[in-house]
Amino acid sequence: MTTDGFPADRLNRILTAVETIEESLGVLARKQRLSRDEYKSDSDTRDIVERRFVKMTEASIDIGALDD
């Protein structure tokens, strides 16, 4: 794969977004071990899970917006 004609700043933004998604997936995989009752009773865990989904959504949108 060549990066000729592909600006370095755009490539760096994509790589940063992918790293964010990978990191968030790792956190979510660890939280997946919790039972439904544990999840519901722990507001900190719910906040972490919700924030990770937000971060992944934002990273995905950022990647998609690079075409603009």
N, CA, C, O and CB atoms as a CASP TS submission, in Angstrom:
PFRMAT TS
TARGET T0000
AUTHOR 0000-0000-0000
METHOD Language model
MODEL 1
PARENT N/A
ATOM      1  N   MET     1       0.845  -1.176   0.000  1.00  0.00           N
ATOM      2  CA  MET     1       0.000   0.000   0.000  1.00  0.00           C
ATOM      3  C   MET     1       0.887   1.235   0.000  1.00  0.00           C
ATOM      4  O   MET     1       1.841   1.320   0.774  1.00  0.00           O
ATOM      5  CB  MET     1      -0.960   0.000   1.216  1.00  0.00           C
ATOM      6  N   THR     2       0.584   2.161  -0.840  1.00  0.00           N
ATOM      7  CA  THR     2       1.374   3.375  -0.937  1.00  0.00           C
ATOM      8  C   THR     2       0.647   4.541  -0.292  1.00  0.00           C
ATOM      9  O   THR     2      -0.583   4.592  -0.272  1.00  0.00           O
ATOM     10  CB  THR     2       1.694   3.690  -2.393  1.00  0.00           C
ATOM     11  N   THR     3       1.415   5.462   0.227  1.00  0.00           N
ATOM     12  CA  THR     3       0.818   6.652   0.837  1.00  0.00           C
ATOM     13  C   THR     3       1.046   7.877  -0.033  1.00  0.00           C
ATOM     14  O   THR     3       0.804   9.002   0.403  1.00  0.00           O
ATOM     15  CB  THR     3       1.395   6.888   2.238  1.00  0.00           C
ATOM     16  N   ASP     4       1.521   7.663  -1.287  1.00  0.00           N
ATOM     17  CA  ASP     4       1.728   8.785  -2.210  1.00  0.00           C
ATOM     18  C   ASP     4       0.411   9.510  -2.413  1.00  0.00           C
ATOM     19  O   ASP     4      -0.608   8.902  -2.741  1.00  0.00           O
ATOM     20  CB  ASP     4       2.300   8.298  -3.573  1.00  0.00           C
ATOM     21  N   GLY     5       0.449  10.822  -2.211  1.00  0.00           N
ATOM     22  CA  GLY     5      -0.753  11.615  -2.401  1.00  0.00           C
ATOM     23  C   GLY     5      -1.701  11.599  -1.222  1.00  0.00           C
ATOM     24  O   GLY     5      -2.747  12.247  -1.260  1.00  0.00           O
ATOM     25  N   PHE     6      -1.357  10.874  -0.180  1.00  0.00           N
ATOM     26  CA  PHE     6      -2.211  10.810   1.008  1.00  0.00           C
ATOM     27  C   PHE     6      -1.530  11.616   2.106  1.00  0.00           C
ATOM     28  O   PHE     6      -0.482  11.209   2.609  1.00  0.00           O
ATOM     29  CB  PHE     6      -2.465   9.319   1.464  1.00  0.00           C
ATOM     30  N   PRO     7      -2.104  12.744   2.484  1.00  0.00           N
ATOM     31  CA  PRO     7      -1.444  13.620   3.463  1.00  0.00           C
ATOM     32  C   PRO     7      -1.168  12.920   4.794  1.00  0.00           C
ATOM     33  O   PRO     7      -1.995  12.166   5.307  1.00  0.00           O
ATOM     34  CB  PRO     7      -2.298  14.850   3.710  1.00  0.00           C
ATOM     35  N   ALA     8       0.019  13.192   5.333  1.00  0.00           N
ATOM     36  CA  ALA     8       0.440  12.559   6.586  1.00  0.00           C
ATOM     37  C   ALA     8      -0.492  12.902   7.736  1.00  0.00           C
ATOM     38  O   ALA     8      -0.736  12.060   8.600  1.00  0.00           O
ATOM     39  CB  ALA     8       1.857  12.977   6.936  1.00  0.00           C
ATOM     40  N   ASP     9      -1.017  14.118   7.765  1.00  0.00           N
ATOM     41  CA  ASP     9      -1.903  14.493   8.869  1.00  0.00           C
ATOM     42  C   ASP     9      -3.195  13.688   8.846  1.00  0.00           C
ATOM     43  O   ASP     9      -3.726  13.335   9.899  1.00  0.00           O
ATOM     44  CB  ASP     9      -2.222  15.985   8.810  1.00  0.00           C
ATOM     45  N   ARG    10      -3.703  13.395   7.654  1.00  0.00           N
ATOM     46  CA  ARG    10      -4.914  12.564   7.554  1.00  0.00           C
ATOM     47  C   ARG    10      -4.627  11.136   7.987  1.00  0.00           C
ATOM     48  O   ARG    10      -5.427  10.516   8.687  1.00  0.00           O
ATOM     49  CB  ARG    10      -5.466  12.576   6.117  1.00  0.00           C
ATOM     50  N   LEU    11      -3.488  10.622   7.569  1.00  0.00           N
ATOM     51  CA  LEU    11      -3.104   9.271   7.963  1.00  0.00           C
ATOM     52  C   LEU    11      -2.947   9.183   9.476  1.00  0.00           C
ATOM     53  O   LEU    11      -3.393   8.213  10.087  1.00  0.00           O
ATOM     54  CB  LEU    11      -1.799   8.854   7.266  1.00  0.00           C
ATOM     55  N   ASN    12      -2.322  10.178  10.084  1.00  0.00           N
ATOM     56  CA  ASN    12      -2.161  10.190  11.539  1.00  0.00           C
ATOM     57  C   ASN    12      -3.500  10.256  12.259  1.00  0.00           C
ATOM     58  O   ASN    12      -3.678   9.615  13.295  1.00  0.00           O
ATOM     59  CB  ASN    12      -1.294  11.363  11.960  1.00  0.00           C
ATOM     60  N   ARG    13      -4.437  11.019  11.725  1.00  0.00           N
ATOM     61  CA  ARG    13      -5.772  11.079  12.349  1.00  0.00           C
ATOM     62  C   ARG    13      -6.471   9.729  12.277  1.00  0.00           C
ATOM     63  O   ARG    13      -7.140   9.320  13.226  1.00  0.00           O
ATOM     64  CB  ARG    13      -6.641  12.153  11.667  1.00  0.00           C
ATOM     65  N   ILE    14      -6.316   9.040  11.154  1.00  0.00           N
ATOM     66  CA  ILE    14      -6.917   7.710  11.018  1.00  0.00           C
ATOM     67  C   ILE    14      -6.276   6.748  12.010  1.00  0.00           C
ATOM     68  O   ILE    14      -6.975   6.005  12.699  1.00  0.00           O
ATOM     69  CB  ILE    14      -6.761   7.179   9.572  1.00  0.00           C
ATOM     70  N   LEU    15      -4.957   6.760  12.082  1.00  0.00           N
ATOM     71  CA  LEU    15      -4.258   5.851  12.994  1.00  0.00           C
ATOM     72  C   LEU    15      -4.630   6.129  14.454  1.00  0.00           C
ATOM     73  O   LEU    15      -4.807   5.197  15.238  1.00  0.00           O
ATOM     74  CB  LEU    15      -2.739   5.976  12.806  1.00  0.00           C
ATOM     75  N   THR    16      -4.746   7.387  14.812  1.00  0.00           N
ATOM     76  CA  THR    16      -5.143   7.747  16.171  1.00  0.00           C
ATOM     77  C   THR    16      -6.568   7.258  16.454  1.00  0.00           C
ATOM     78  O   THR    16      -6.844   6.732  17.533  1.00  0.00           O
ATOM     79  CB  THR    16      -5.046   9.280  16.377  1.00  0.00           C
ATOM     80  N   ALA    17      -7.462   7.430  15.493  1.00  0.00           N
ATOM     81  CA  ALA    17      -8.842   6.975  15.673  1.00  0.00           C
ATOM     82  C   ALA    17      -8.901   5.456  15.810  1.00  0.00           C
ATOM     83  O   ALA    17      -9.650   4.938  16.639  1.00  0.00           O
ATOM     84  CB  ALA    17      -9.717   7.434  14.496  1.00  0.00           C
ATOM     85  N   VAL    18      -8.123   4.744  15.009  1.00  0.00           N
ATOM     86  CA  VAL    18      -8.099   3.278  15.084  1.00  0.00           C
ATOM     87  C   VAL    18      -7.551   2.825  16.438  1.00  0.00           C
ATOM     88  O   VAL    18      -8.060   1.875  17.034  1.00  0.00           O
ATOM     89  CB  VAL    18      -7.245   2.685  13.931  1.00  0.00           C
ATOM     90  N   GLU    19      -6.519   3.504  16.915  1.00  0.00           N
ATOM     91  CA  GLU    19      -5.975   3.169  18.235  1.00  0.00           C
ATOM     92  C   GLU    19      -7.024   3.384  19.328  1.00  0.00           C
ATOM     93  O   GLU    19      -7.130   2.581  20.255  1.00  0.00           O
ATOM     94  CB  GLU    19      -4.720   4.017  18.529  1.00  0.00           C
ATOM     95  N   THR    20      -7.786   4.452  19.221  1.00  0.00           N
ATOM     96  CA  THR    20      -8.860   4.719  20.187  1.00  0.00           C
ATOM     97  C   THR    20      -9.891   3.602  20.157  1.00  0.00           C
ATOM     98  O   THR    20     -10.339   3.134  21.204  1.00  0.00           O
ATOM     99  CB  THR    20      -9.537   6.073  19.892  1.00  0.00           C
ATOM    100  N   ILE    21     -10.262   3.178  18.966  1.00  0.00           N
ATOM    101  CA  ILE    21     -11.249   2.102  18.825  1.00  0.00           C
ATOM    102  C   ILE    21     -10.702   0.804  19.411  1.00  0.00           C
ATOM    103  O   ILE    21     -11.409   0.106  20.137  1.00  0.00           O
ATOM    104  CB  ILE    21     -11.631   1.901  17.338  1.00  0.00           C
ATOM    105  N   GLU    22      -9.451   0.478  19.102  1.00  0.00           N
ATOM    106  CA  GLU    22      -8.845  -0.752  19.631  1.00  0.00           C
ATOM    107  C   GLU    22      -8.782  -0.731  21.156  1.00  0.00           C
ATOM    108  O   GLU    22      -9.110  -1.720  21.811  1.00  0.00           O
ATOM    109  CB  GLU    22      -7.436  -0.943  19.055  1.00  0.00           C
ATOM    110  N   GLU    23      -8.364   0.388  21.710  1.00  0.00           N
ATOM    111  CA  GLU    23      -8.275   0.515  23.164  1.00  0.00           C
ATOM    112  C   GLU    23      -9.652   0.363  23.808  1.00  0.00           C
ATOM    113  O   GLU    23      -9.807  -0.321  24.819  1.00  0.00           O
ATOM    114  CB  GLU    23      -7.657   1.869  23.547  1.00  0.00           C
ATOM    115  N   SER    24     -10.630   1.003  23.214  1.00  0.00           N
ATOM    116  CA  SER    24     -11.988   0.929  23.756  1.00  0.00           C
ATOM    117  C   SER    24     -12.541  -0.485  23.677  1.00  0.00           C
ATOM    118  O   SER    24     -13.212  -0.944  24.602  1.00  0.00           O
ATOM    119  CB  SER    24     -12.910   1.890  23.011  1.00  0.00           C
ATOM    120  N   LEU    25     -12.264  -1.173  22.585  1.00  0.00           N
ATOM    121  CA  LEU    25     -12.719  -2.564  22.467  1.00  0.00           C
ATOM    122  C   LEU    25     -12.090  -3.442  23.537  1.00  0.00           C
ATOM    123  O   LEU    25     -12.739  -4.350  24.056  1.00  0.00           O
ATOM    124  CB  LEU    25     -12.391  -3.121  21.078  1.00  0.00           C
ATOM    125  N   GLY    26     -10.828  -3.179  23.874  1.00  0.00           N
ATOM    126  CA  GLY    26     -10.175  -3.936  24.942  1.00  0.00           C
ATOM    127  C   GLY    26     -10.852  -3.710  26.283  1.00  0.00           C
ATOM    128  O   GLY    26     -11.084  -4.656  27.036  1.00  0.00           O
ATOM    129  N   VAL    27     -11.165  -2.466  26.577  1.00  0.00           N
ATOM    130  CA  VAL    27     -11.856  -2.143  27.828  1.00  0.00           C
ATOM    131  C   VAL    27     -13.224  -2.815  27.852  1.00  0.00           C
ATOM    132  O   VAL    27     -13.610  -3.411  28.858  1.00  0.00           O
ATOM    133  CB  VAL    27     -12.004  -0.610  27.997  1.00  0.00           C
ATOM    134  N   LEU    28     -13.950  -2.720  26.756  1.00  0.00           N
ATOM    135  CA  LEU    28     -15.282  -3.321  26.702  1.00  0.00           C
ATOM    136  C   LEU    28     -15.227  -4.843  26.817  1.00  0.00           C
ATOM    137  O   LEU    28     -16.115  -5.451  27.414  1.00  0.00           O
ATOM    138  CB  LEU    28     -15.980  -2.927  25.407  1.00  0.00           C
ATOM    139  N   ALA    29     -14.205  -5.452  26.259  1.00  0.00           N
ATOM    140  CA  ALA    29     -14.056  -6.909  26.374  1.00  0.00           C
ATOM    141  C   ALA    29     -13.878  -7.313  27.834  1.00  0.00           C
ATOM    142  O   ALA    29     -14.420  -8.326  28.275  1.00  0.00           O
ATOM    143  CB  ALA    29     -12.857  -7.403  25.532  1.00  0.00           C
ATOM    144  N   ARG    30     -13.116  -6.518  28.578  1.00  0.00           N
ATOM    145  CA  ARG    30     -12.937  -6.825  30.003  1.00  0.00           C
ATOM    146  C   ARG    30     -14.236  -6.618  30.776  1.00  0.00           C
ATOM    147  O   ARG    30     -14.543  -7.388  31.687  1.00  0.00           O
ATOM    148  CB  ARG    30     -11.823  -5.952  30.605  1.00  0.00           C
ATOM    149  N   LYS    31     -14.982  -5.612  30.432  1.00  0.00           N
ATOM    150  CA  LYS    31     -16.247  -5.338  31.128  1.00  0.00           C
ATOM    151  C   LYS    31     -17.329  -6.355  30.763  1.00  0.00           C
ATOM    152  O   LYS    31     -18.304  -6.516  31.498  1.00  0.00           O
ATOM    153  CB  LYS    31     -16.735  -3.926  30.797  1.00  0.00           C
ATOM    154  N   GLN    32     -17.162  -7.027  29.653  1.00  0.00           N
ATOM    155  CA  GLN    32     -18.130  -8.019  29.202  1.00  0.00           C
ATOM    156  C   GLN    32     -18.234  -9.187  30.175  1.00  0.00           C
ATOM    157  O   GLN    32     -19.241  -9.895  30.190  1.00  0.00           O
ATOM    158  CB  GLN    32     -17.755  -8.527  27.819  1.00  0.00           C
ATOM    159  N   ARG    33     -17.222  -9.388  30.968  1.00  0.00           N
ATOM    160  CA  ARG    33     -17.212 -10.497  31.931  1.00  0.00           C
ATOM    161  C   ARG    33     -18.204 -10.285  33.076  1.00  0.00           C
ATOM    162  O   ARG    33     -18.563 -11.234  33.773  1.00  0.00           O
ATOM    163  CB  ARG    33     -15.812 -10.678  32.498  1.00  0.00           C
ATOM    164  N   LEU    34     -18.641  -9.052  33.266  1.00  0.00           N
ATOM    165  CA  LEU    34     -19.567  -8.760  34.369  1.00  0.00           C
ATOM    166  C   LEU    34     -20.950  -9.335  34.082  1.00  0.00           C
ATOM    167  O   LEU    34     -21.389  -9.401  32.934  1.00  0.00           O
ATOM    168  CB  LEU    34     -19.666  -7.241  34.606  1.00  0.00           C
ATOM    169  N   SER    35     -21.613  -9.739  35.131  1.00  0.00           N
ATOM    170  CA  SER    35     -22.993 -10.178  34.959  1.00  0.00           C
ATOM    171  C   SER    35     -23.883  -8.951  34.750  1.00  0.00           C
ATOM    172  O   SER    35     -23.472  -7.825  35.029  1.00  0.00           O
ATOM    173  CB  SER    35     -23.472 -11.012  36.187  1.00  0.00           C
ATOM    174  N   ARG    36     -25.062  -9.169  34.276  1.00  0.00           N
ATOM    175  CA  ARG    36     -26.006  -8.061  34.066  1.00  0.00           C
ATOM    176  C   ARG    36     -26.283  -7.335  35.382  1.00  0.00           C
ATOM    177  O   ARG    36     -26.348  -6.106  35.414  1.00  0.00           O
ATOM    178  CB  ARG    36     -27.331  -8.583  33.455  1.00  0.00           C
ATOM    179  N   ASP    37     -26.445  -8.089  36.459  1.00  0.00           N
ATOM    180  CA  ASP    37     -26.716  -7.469  37.761  1.00  0.00           C
ATOM    181  C   ASP    37     -25.527  -6.639  38.249  1.00  0.00           C
ATOM    182  O   ASP    37     -25.708  -5.549  38.791  1.00  0.00           O
ATOM    183  CB  ASP    37     -27.058  -8.544  38.798  1.00  0.00           C
ATOM    184  N   GLU    38     -24.309  -7.159  38.054  1.00  0.00           N
ATOM    185  CA  GLU    38     -23.121  -6.396  38.438  1.00  0.00           C
ATOM    186  C   GLU    38     -23.034  -5.093  37.637  1.00  0.00           C
ATOM    187  O   GLU    38     -22.727  -4.031  38.177  1.00  0.00           O
ATOM    188  CB  GLU    38     -21.844  -7.241  38.227  1.00  0.00           C
ATOM    189  N   TYR    39     -23.307  -5.202  36.362  1.00  0.00           N
ATOM    190  CA  TYR    39     -23.269  -4.024  35.491  1.00  0.00           C
ATOM    191  C   TYR    39     -24.308  -2.982  35.929  1.00  0.00           C
ATOM    192  O   TYR    39     -24.006  -1.795  36.044  1.00  0.00           O
ATOM    193  CB  TYR    39     -23.514  -4.435  34.022  1.00  0.00           C
ATOM    194  N   LYS    40     -25.518  -3.448  36.165  1.00  0.00           N
ATOM    195  CA  LYS    40     -26.593  -2.523  36.549  1.00  0.00           C
ATOM    196  C   LYS    40     -26.342  -1.851  37.894  1.00  0.00           C
ATOM    197  O   LYS    40     -26.746  -0.708  38.105  1.00  0.00           O
ATOM    198  CB  LYS    40     -27.915  -3.259  36.594  1.00  0.00           C
ATOM    199  N   SER    41     -25.688  -2.548  38.790  1.00  0.00           N
ATOM    200  CA  SER    41     -25.498  -2.004  40.136  1.00  0.00           C
ATOM    201  C   SER    41     -24.251  -1.131  40.272  1.00  0.00           C
ATOM    202  O   SER    41     -24.055  -0.505  41.314  1.00  0.00           O
ATOM    203  CB  SER    41     -25.422  -3.129  41.126  1.00  0.00           C
ATOM    204  N   ASP    42     -23.408  -1.078  39.249  1.00  0.00           N
ATOM    205  CA  ASP    42     -22.154  -0.318  39.330  1.00  0.00           C
ATOM    206  C   ASP    42     -22.192   0.865  38.356  1.00  0.00           C
ATOM    207  O   ASP    42     -21.931   0.710  37.163  1.00  0.00           O
ATOM    208  CB  ASP    42     -20.934  -1.236  39.021  1.00  0.00           C
ATOM    209  N   SER    43     -22.516   2.031  38.879  1.00  0.00           N
ATOM    210  CA  SER    43     -22.647   3.209  38.011  1.00  0.00           C
ATOM    211  C   SER    43     -21.303   3.608  37.385  1.00  0.00           C
ATOM    212  O   SER    43     -21.280   4.125  36.269  1.00  0.00           O
ATOM    213  CB  SER    43     -23.220   4.389  38.810  1.00  0.00           C
ATOM    214  N   ASP    44     -20.202   3.379  38.077  1.00  0.00           N
ATOM    215  CA  ASP    44     -18.896   3.694  37.492  1.00  0.00           C
ATOM    216  C   ASP    44     -18.636   2.840  36.253  1.00  0.00           C
ATOM    217  O   ASP    44     -18.153   3.341  35.238  1.00  0.00           O
ATOM    218  CB  ASP    44     -17.776   3.480  38.526  1.00  0.00           C
ATOM    219  N   THR    45     -18.951   1.583  36.339  1.00  0.00           N
ATOM    220  CA  THR    45     -18.758   0.693  35.192  1.00  0.00           C
ATOM    221  C   THR    45     -19.668   1.108  34.041  1.00  0.00           C
ATOM    222  O   THR    45     -19.233   1.131  32.890  1.00  0.00           O
ATOM    223  CB  THR    45     -19.032  -0.773  35.588  1.00  0.00           C
ATOM    224  N   ARG    46     -20.901   1.428  34.332  1.00  0.00           N
ATOM    225  CA  ARG    46     -21.806   1.878  33.274  1.00  0.00           C
ATOM    226  C   ARG    46     -21.267   3.135  32.603  1.00  0.00           C
ATOM    227  O   ARG    46     -21.331   3.268  31.381  1.00  0.00           O
ATOM    228  CB  ARG    46     -23.212   2.140  33.842  1.00  0.00           C
ATOM    229  N   ASP    47     -20.736   4.053  33.400  1.00  0.00           N
ATOM    230  CA  ASP    47     -20.167   5.274  32.837  1.00  0.00           C
ATOM    231  C   ASP    47     -18.974   4.970  31.933  1.00  0.00           C
ATOM    232  O   ASP    47     -18.833   5.565  30.865  1.00  0.00           O
ATOM    233  CB  ASP    47     -19.745   6.223  33.956  1.00  0.00           C
ATOM    234  N   ILE    48     -18.125   4.051  32.359  1.00  0.00           N
ATOM    235  CA  ILE    48     -16.966   3.667  31.560  1.00  0.00           C
ATOM    236  C   ILE    48     -17.413   3.065  30.231  1.00  0.00           C
ATOM    237  O   ILE    48     -16.908   3.440  29.173  1.00  0.00           O
ATOM    238  CB  ILE    48     -16.082   2.668  32.332  1.00  0.00           C
ATOM    239  N   VAL    49     -18.355   2.139  30.290  1.00  0.00           N
ATOM    240  CA  VAL    49     -18.840   1.471  29.084  1.00  0.00           C
ATOM    241  C   VAL    49     -19.479   2.484  28.130  1.00  0.00           C
ATOM    242  O   VAL    49     -19.195   2.485  26.932  1.00  0.00           O
ATOM    243  CB  VAL    49     -19.854   0.364  29.450  1.00  0.00           C
ATOM    244  N   GLU    50     -20.333   3.335  28.667  1.00  0.00           N
ATOM    245  CA  GLU    50     -20.993   4.328  27.821  1.00  0.00           C
ATOM    246  C   GLU    50     -19.973   5.270  27.192  1.00  0.00           C
ATOM    247  O   GLU    50     -20.089   5.603  26.013  1.00  0.00           O
ATOM    248  CB  GLU    50     -22.020   5.127  28.635  1.00  0.00           C
ATOM    249  N   ARG    51     -18.978   5.703  27.958  1.00  0.00           N
ATOM    250  CA  ARG    51     -17.960   6.622  27.437  1.00  0.00           C
ATOM    251  C   ARG    51     -17.142   5.959  26.345  1.00  0.00           C
ATOM    252  O   ARG    51     -16.790   6.601  25.355  1.00  0.00           O
ATOM    253  CB  ARG    51     -17.038   7.102  28.563  1.00  0.00           C
ATOM    254  N   ARG    52     -16.837   4.686  26.514  1.00  0.00           N
ATOM    255  CA  ARG    52     -16.069   3.980  25.482  1.00  0.00           C
ATOM    256  C   ARG    52     -16.857   3.873  24.185  1.00  0.00           C
ATOM    257  O   ARG    52     -16.282   3.984  23.102  1.00  0.00           O
ATOM    258  CB  ARG    52     -15.676   2.581  25.970  1.00  0.00           C
ATOM    259  N   PHE    53     -18.167   3.660  24.281  1.00  0.00           N
ATOM    260  CA  PHE    53     -18.983   3.638  23.067  1.00  0.00           C
ATOM    261  C   PHE    53     -19.005   5.009  22.402  1.00  0.00           C
ATOM    262  O   PHE    53     -18.971   5.106  21.176  1.00  0.00           O
ATOM    263  CB  PHE    53     -20.413   3.185  23.388  1.00  0.00           C
ATOM    264  N   VAL    54     -19.061   6.062  23.201  1.00  0.00           N
ATOM    265  CA  VAL    54     -19.028   7.419  22.659  1.00  0.00           C
ATOM    266  C   VAL    54     -17.697   7.670  21.949  1.00  0.00           C
ATOM    267  O   VAL    54     -17.672   8.209  20.843  1.00  0.00           O
ATOM    268  CB  VAL    54     -19.247   8.461  23.783  1.00  0.00           C
ATOM    269  N   LYS    55     -16.595   7.279  22.586  1.00  0.00           N
ATOM    270  CA  LYS    55     -15.276   7.483  21.988  1.00  0.00           C
ATOM    271  C   LYS    55     -15.141   6.726  20.664  1.00  0.00           C
ATOM    272  O   LYS    55     -14.580   7.251  19.702  1.00  0.00           O
ATOM    273  CB  LYS    55     -14.179   7.039  22.962  1.00  0.00           C
ATOM    274  N   MET    56     -15.651   5.501  20.617  1.00  0.00           N
ATOM    275  CA  MET    56     -15.579   4.733  19.377  1.00  0.00           C
ATOM    276  C   MET    56     -16.432   5.371  18.287  1.00  0.00           C
ATOM    277  O   MET    56     -16.027   5.415  17.125  1.00  0.00           O
ATOM    278  CB  MET    56     -16.026   3.290  19.617  1.00  0.00           C
ATOM    279  N   THR    57     -17.604   5.861  18.656  1.00  0.00           N
ATOM    280  CA  THR    57     -18.466   6.523  17.690  1.00  0.00           C
ATOM    281  C   THR    57     -17.796   7.779  17.141  1.00  0.00           C
ATOM    282  O   THR    57     -17.796   8.013  15.932  1.00  0.00           O
ATOM    283  CB  THR    57     -19.812   6.872  18.327  1.00  0.00           C
ATOM    284  N   GLU    58     -17.224   8.584  18.035  1.00  0.00           N
ATOM    285  CA  GLU    58     -16.542   9.801  17.607  1.00  0.00           C
ATOM    286  C   GLU    58     -15.351   9.486  16.705  1.00  0.00           C
ATOM    287  O   GLU    58     -15.122  10.172  15.709  1.00  0.00           O
ATOM    288  CB  GLU    58     -16.079  10.602  18.821  1.00  0.00           C
ATOM    289  N   ALA    59     -14.596   8.449  17.057  1.00  0.00           N
ATOM    290  CA  ALA    59     -13.443   8.063  16.238  1.00  0.00           C
ATOM    291  C   ALA    59     -13.896   7.606  14.853  1.00  0.00           C
ATOM    292  O   ALA    59     -13.257   7.928  13.851  1.00  0.00           O
ATOM    293  CB  ALA    59     -12.637   6.944  16.930  1.00  0.00           C
ATOM    294  N   SER    60     -14.984   6.866  14.795  1.00  0.00           N
ATOM    295  CA  SER    60     -15.517   6.400  13.509  1.00  0.00           C
ATOM    296  C   SER    60     -16.003   7.568  12.660  1.00  0.00           C
ATOM    297  O   SER    60     -15.767   7.610  11.452  1.00  0.00           O
ATOM    298  CB  SER    60     -16.663   5.404  13.732  1.00  0.00           C
ATOM    299  N   ILE    61     -16.672   8.502  13.291  1.00  0.00           N
ATOM    300  CA  ILE    61     -17.139   9.696  12.582  1.00  0.00           C
ATOM    301  C   ILE    61     -15.954  10.503  12.066  1.00  0.00           C
ATOM    302  O   ILE    61     -15.986  11.016  10.947  1.00  0.00           O
ATOM    303  CB  ILE    61     -18.021  10.568  13.502  1.00  0.00           C
ATOM    304  N   ASP    62     -14.918  10.615  12.876  1.00  0.00           N
ATOM    305  CA  ASP    62     -13.721  11.344  12.475  1.00  0.00           C
ATOM    306  C   ASP    62     -13.079  10.716  11.233  1.00  0.00           C
ATOM    307  O   ASP    62     -12.666  11.421  10.312  1.00  0.00           O
ATOM    308  CB  ASP    62     -12.714  11.382  13.629  1.00  0.00           C
ATOM    309  N   ILE    63     -13.005   9.410  11.223  1.00  0.00           N
ATOM    310  CA  ILE    63     -12.450   8.722  10.044  1.00  0.00           C
ATOM    311  C   ILE    63     -13.310   9.009   8.819  1.00  0.00           C
ATOM    312  O   ILE    63     -12.788   9.325   7.749  1.00  0.00           O
ATOM    313  CB  ILE    63     -12.359   7.188  10.289  1.00  0.00           C
ATOM    314  N   GLY    64     -14.617   8.901   8.973  1.00  0.00           N
ATOM    315  CA  GLY    64     -15.526   9.149   7.852  1.00  0.00           C
ATOM    316  C   GLY    64     -15.490  10.581   7.365  1.00  0.00           C
ATOM    317  O   GLY    64     -15.684  10.839   6.177  1.00  0.00           O
ATOM    318  N   ALA    65     -15.245  11.513   8.265  1.00  0.00           N
ATOM    319  CA  ALA    65     -15.239  12.930   7.898  1.00  0.00           C
ATOM    320  C   ALA    65     -13.976  13.318   7.125  1.00  0.00           C
ATOM    321  O   ALA    65     -13.924  14.402   6.544  1.00  0.00           O
ATOM    322  CB  ALA    65     -15.363  13.792   9.149  1.00  0.00           C
ATOM    323  N   LEU    66     -12.975  12.467   7.110  1.00  0.00           N
ATOM    324  CA  LEU    66     -11.745  12.787   6.405  1.00  0.00           C
ATOM    325  C   LEU    66     -11.939  12.827   4.902  1.00  0.00           C
ATOM    326  O   LEU    66     -11.091  13.357   4.184  1.00  0.00           O
ATOM    327  CB  LEU    66     -10.677  11.789   6.752  1.00  0.00           C
ATOM    328  N   ASP    67     -13.042  12.274   4.414  1.00  0.00           N
ATOM    329  CA  ASP    67     -13.323  12.304   2.988  1.00  0.00           C
ATOM    330  C   ASP    67     -13.817  13.675   2.548  1.00  0.00           C
ATOM    331  O   ASP    67     -13.825  13.995   1.359  1.00  0.00           O
ATOM    332  CB  ASP    67     -14.347  11.240   2.631  1.00  0.00           C
ATOM    333  N   ASP    68     -14.228  14.481   3.522  1.00  0.00           N
ATOM    334  CA  ASP    68     -14.763  15.815   3.194  1.00  0.00           C
ATOM    335  C   ASP    68     -13.692  16.757   2.733  1.00  0.00           C
ATOM    336  O   ASP    68     -13.979  17.912   2.420  1.00  0.00           O
ATOM    337  CB  ASP    68     -15.469  16.412   4.383  1.00  0.00           C
TER
END
